[in-house]
Amino acid sequence: MNQSVAPTSSKVVIMANQKSVLAAFLLTFFFGPLGLLYASIMGGIIMIVISAIVAFFTLGFGLIITFPICIIWSIVAVNSFNAEQLKLAKEV
């Protein structure tokens, strides 16, 4: 028996762990610096300490400033994380 095998092409699918920008936004919107822990652990710890100090000295009104900072930081951190994961996946 003489069988001919046709050449086949294969696709390579790159799977990279990514974080959700929407989840990062919602977590920091509702939980402030605690939600930032999803995107950046060190950033979350830093902002928890800063927010606690600011809230203490401004009777909580300073959180109007720190919560938006947390939201922006979270979105930037998740985008940076996702870009880094994609870059690493392409190198493999």
N, C-alpha and C positions, 0 to 999 in steps of 0.2 A: 504494500500500500504506500502510495506516494501522496503525502498530504502537504499542501502548501500553506504556510502560515502568513497571513497578511500582517504587515507592520501596523502596530497600533500606537496611537499617541496617548499620552497620559497628562492629566492636569495636576499641578501641584497646588493644593489648597493650604494657605498659610493661616493657621489659627493662632491668634494672639489674645491673651487675657486683656480685656479692656474694661474700664470703669465707665459708668453711665454719667454723662454730664447732667441729665435731668435729675437723677438721684442725688448727685452732689448738690445741685441747686436747691432741691426740695429739703434735703436734710439740713443744710445750713440756713435756709430761710426759716424753718420751724425751730431748729435747735441751736442755731448760732455756732459758737466754737465747738460744741459737741458734735455737730454735723460735719464740721471740717475734718474730724478724725477719719471720716470715710476717704477723703481725698489725700490728706497728708497728716500722718500721725504727729510728726514734729510740729507742723503748722498748727494743728489742733491744740497741742499742749501749750505752745507759745500763746495762742490767742485765748485760751482758757485763763491763763495767768494774767494776761494783759486786761482781759474783759473783767475779771474779778477785781483787779486794782482800780480800773476806771469806774466800775459800778460802785465800788465802795466810796470813792471820793466824790462822785457826782450824784449819789443817791439813786443810781440806776439810769439816769438820763444819758450817760455816756454810751450806753449800749446802742443808742440810735446811730452812733458813729461806728462802733466795732462790729455790729452785725453785717452791714453792707461790705465792710472790709473782708469779713469771713466769707461772704458769698462770692466776692470777686476772686479771692485767694483760692477758694475751692474749685471754681470753674477753670482757672488758669492751671492749677495743679493737676486736675483730671486731664485736661487737654495735653499738658506736658507728659504725663504718664502714658497716655494713649499713643502719642507720637513716638515716645521712646520704645514702647512695646512693638509698634509697627516697624520701627527701624531695626530692632533686634531680630524680629521675625524674618525680615528680608535678607539679613546677613546669613541666615542658616541655609 
